[in-house]
Amino acid sequence: MTEILGERPFGLQYTNVYLSIFILFCFKLFVKITLNILTHFYVVKGNRKEAARIAEEFYDFGQGHSSWADRSPLHEAACQGRLLALKTLLSQGYNANIITIDHVTPLHEACLGDHVACSRALIEAGANVNATTIDAGDPTVQRLLSRKCHLHWSRAACVEALISWGADVDYDIPHLGTPLYIACISRELQCTQTLLDGGANVQKGRFLDTPLHAAAQKDCPEIIRVLLDFGANINARNVELKRPVETAPPSSTAESMLLLYEATPRSLCQLCRLSIRNYMGQSRMHLIPHLKLPNLLKSFLQYR
C-alpha cells in the first residue's frame, strides 16, 4: 500500500484532504446560515425563550467560552450599525461579550464601524471595554484606532465612550504602541485630544518612540501643539537617539514649530497646570470639576 501511494503524484496524495476541508467549511456555513434564519424567525414571531435557547446552545454566550461559530447575529447587527436589531437581540438574552473564534466581540465590530449608538448600547449592556482579540491581543481602543481611514467625529465619540467606561488608555502593544501613539501616527487629532483628556500618558508610545516623535514624522502641527500643551518632552530620544525635531521632514511645518518651541520658554501658567495635573495623577483627573475652584480655573486645568 505504501508503494502504491508513493507512486502517485505528490499533488494527488492531498486531494482528499482538501476536499474534506472544503466539505467541512460548506457544512459549517450551512449550519451557521440555518441558525441565523431560525433565530431571526423566532425573534420575529416573538418567541424569546426559543431564540435565547438557540443562542445559548449554539453560541454558548452564557458560559463565557469562545464561540465555535465565526460570527453571531449580535456581531452582524453591531457591524452594520442596526441599533434596533442589536437592542432586540440583547433583550432576547444575547450576551454583550459573546466572542468569535478570534475573540472578536460585538463591541469591536461596532467601534470599527464608527457606530457610536451601538457601542454605547453594548457598553451599557455590560460589554468589556478592555476585551482583547487573539490577533496580537489588540484591545478595543487599539483595534479601533489602528484601522486606516479618514478622521470621523464618531470615532472620537467611540473612544470617549470606551474611556468613560474604564478602557485602559495606556495599554501598550509592542508592535503597535499605545492608543495615543496610534492616534498620532494616524493623524487623528480629535482622538488624540480625547485620549489626553482621558488621562493618557503623553510620553508613552512605541518602544522609545513617543507620540511626539510620531506626530513630527507625520508633519502634524495641530497634534504637535496639543501634545506640547499636555507636557510632551521635546528632548526625548528614540532608539536611534533622535529627538522629535530630528525626525520631522526637512523644512516642514513640524520642524519649524519644534525649533520655535525649543527657543521659547514655556509660560508660568502652563507649568503650573502641568504640575497640578501631575500631582493629581491620572486616576483622579475626573475629580477636577469637583474642586472648590472658580469655573475658569477648572476649565483651564481641563484644557477647555
N, C-alpha and C positions, 0 to 999 in steps of 0.2 A: 504493500500500500504506500509506503514511504517513497519507493522508487517511482510509482505512478505519479504521485504529487510532485516529485522532483522534476519529472519530465514536462509537466505543464508550464506554460509561460508564467512569469512572475506575476503579471497583472491579473491573470485569470484566477490565481490562488485566493485573491481577496475579493472576488466578485460577490460571493455570498455574504461577506462581512458588510460591504457597502449596501447591499440590498437589504440586509437585516436592519441596518441603521436607518435607512430610508423608510422602511415599513414602520419601525418604531416611532419615527418622527411623525408620519402620517397618522398613526393611531393616537398619539398624544395630542396632535392638533384637532383631530376629530372629537376626542373626549372633551377637550377644552371648549370647543365651539358648542358642543351639546350642553355642557354645564352652564355656559353663559346664557344659552337660549332658555334652559329650564329655570334658571334664577330670574331672568327677565320676565318669564311667563308668570311665575308665582308672585313677583312684585306687582305686576300689572293687575293680577287677579286679587291682590290684597291678602294673599296667604303668607303672612310674615313668618310664621313658625316653620313652614316648609322651606322658604327661602333661607332662613337662618340655619336650618338643619343641613341643607346642601353646602352652604358656606363653611359651616363648622366641620363637616365630614371631609370635604374635599380640599378645602384651603387651609384647614387646621388653624384658623385665626384665634381660637380660644386658648391654645396651648403655648403660643409664643414661639412655635417652631417654624422653620423655613417651609415655604410652600413648594410643593413639587411642581405646581403649575407655574408657567412663566409669569403670567400677569392675571390679577383678579379683576372683576368688574370695577372695584374701587380704584385700582390703578388706572383703568381706562377713563373713568369719569374724571379723575384728578388730572390726567394728562391732557384731556380735551377741554378742561375748564367747565364741565357741566355741573354747576353748583347744585341745582335741584336734584339731579340724579345722585350726586355724591351724598347729599344730606339724606336722601331716601335710603340709600344703601347703609349709611351709618345707623339710621333708625331701625333698619331690619336686623341689625346685630353685627355688622361687619366691624372688625377691629381696625382702628386707625393706624395701627402699627403692623398690619399684615405685610409680609415681605415676599419677594420673588426669590428665585434660586441665587441670584446675585445680591440678595439682601437690599434690594431697592424698595423703598416704601412709597406709598401714595404721596407723602409729603415731598419726597424727592421729585416726583413727577409734576406736582402742582407748582413747585418753585421753579423748576426748569422751564415750564411753560408760561411763567410770569402770571400765574392765576392767583392773585392775592386773596380773593374771597375764598377760593377753595383751600388755600394754605391756612387761612385763619380758621376756617371751619374744621379742618383736620387737627390743628393745634388745640382748639377748644374741646375737641373730642378725645384729647389725650395723646396725640401724635408725639413721638420722641424727636425733639428738635436737634439732638446730637446723634441721631442714628447714622451708622456708617455702612458703607457697601463693601462687598468683597473686593471690588476693583480698587486696589490701593487704599482701602479703608477710608474713602472720601466721605467726610461728614456732610450734612446738608448744605452748610454755608459754602464750603469749598466747591462742592458739586455744582452749586448754583452759579458761583462766580467764574469758575473755570470754563464754562461754556462760552464759546466765542460768538458774540453777536453785538449789535449796537446797543447803546445805553437806553434803558427803559426806566421810566419813573416807577413802574410796577415792580421792577427788580429791586430797587432800593426799598420799596414798601415791603417786599417779601423778606428782605434782610432785617428790616426793622421789626417785623413781626416775630421772626426767629429769635432775635436778640431779646425782645421783651419777654419771651417765654424761656429764657435761660440758655440759649445757644452759646457755646464756647467760642468767643470771638478771637481767641488766640490759639486755637487748635492748629498745630503745626504738622504738615505732611512733608516729609523730606524732599520729595521730587516736585512738590507744588509750592510749599511755603504756607504762610498764614493767610487767612481771608483778606487781610489788609494788603498784603503783598500782591495777591492775585488781582484784587480790585485796582491797584496801581498799575500793574503790568497790562491790565485790560483797559486802562483809561476810563475807569468807571468812577467819575467824580462824585456823584450822589451816593454811591455805595461806600466810597472812601469816607465821606463826611458822616454817613450813618454809622459806620463801624467805629470811627473815632469818637463820635458822640456816645456810642455804646460802651466805651472803655477799652477799645483795642490798644494794645501796646504799640506806640508809633515806631519803636526800634526793632520789633520782631518781624523778620521777613523770611528769606530762604537761605539757610546756612548763614554766612556773614553778610549777604546782600540785604540791605534794609529796604523798606518801602520807598525811601527817598532815592536810593540807587535805581529802583525800578522806574520811578516817575521821571528821573533825569534821563535814563536811557530812552524812554518813550517820548521825551520832549513835551511834557505835560505841565506847563507853567501853573495852571489852575490847581492841579493836585499838589504840586510842589509848594505852592503858597499855603494850602491847607495843612500839609504835613509840617511845615516850618512853624505855623501858628500853634500847632499842638506839641512843639518842642523837639522835632526831629533833629538828630545830631548831624550837623553839616560836615563834621570831620570824621565820621565813621568810615572805616575801611573794610572792603570786601576781601574775598580770598586772594584777589590779585593786588591787594594793598592799595586799591584806588578809592579815592573819595568820590562822593556823588558827582561833584563838578567835573571830575576827570572821566566819568562815564557818559556824560552828556555829549550829544553830537556837536562837533566843532562849529562855532559861530551860531549856535542855536539860541532860541529864546530861553531855554532852560539853563544853558551855560551862563548867559548874561545875568539872569536872575540870581543864580547861586553866587556868582562873583560879586554882585552888588550886595547880597546878604552878608557875605564874608566881610565886606568892608564897612558894613553898617552895624553898629552896636544895637542889641535888642532893647526895646523900651522897658522902663521900670514896671509899667502896667502888665506887660506880657510876662516878665519874670515873676511877678507876684502871682499872677494867675496860674502859671505852671507850678510854682511852689505849693500853692494851696491845693491844687488838684493832685499833685504827687503825695502830699501829706494825707489827703483823704483816702487815696487808694481806689483802685478800680471797683472794688466790691461796694463802695459807699457813694459812688457818683450819683446814684438815683436819689440820694438824700439832699442834694443841693437845693432843690425847690423848697425844702422844709427848713432850711436855715433861717435864723432870725436876722435877715439882711434885707436891705431895700431891693425891690424887684430889679432895679437897674443893675445892681451888683450880681444878683443871682443869674441874670441873663448873660452878663459878661463872663461869669465863670463857666457857663454852658456854651459859650461861643455863639450866642444868639443876638 
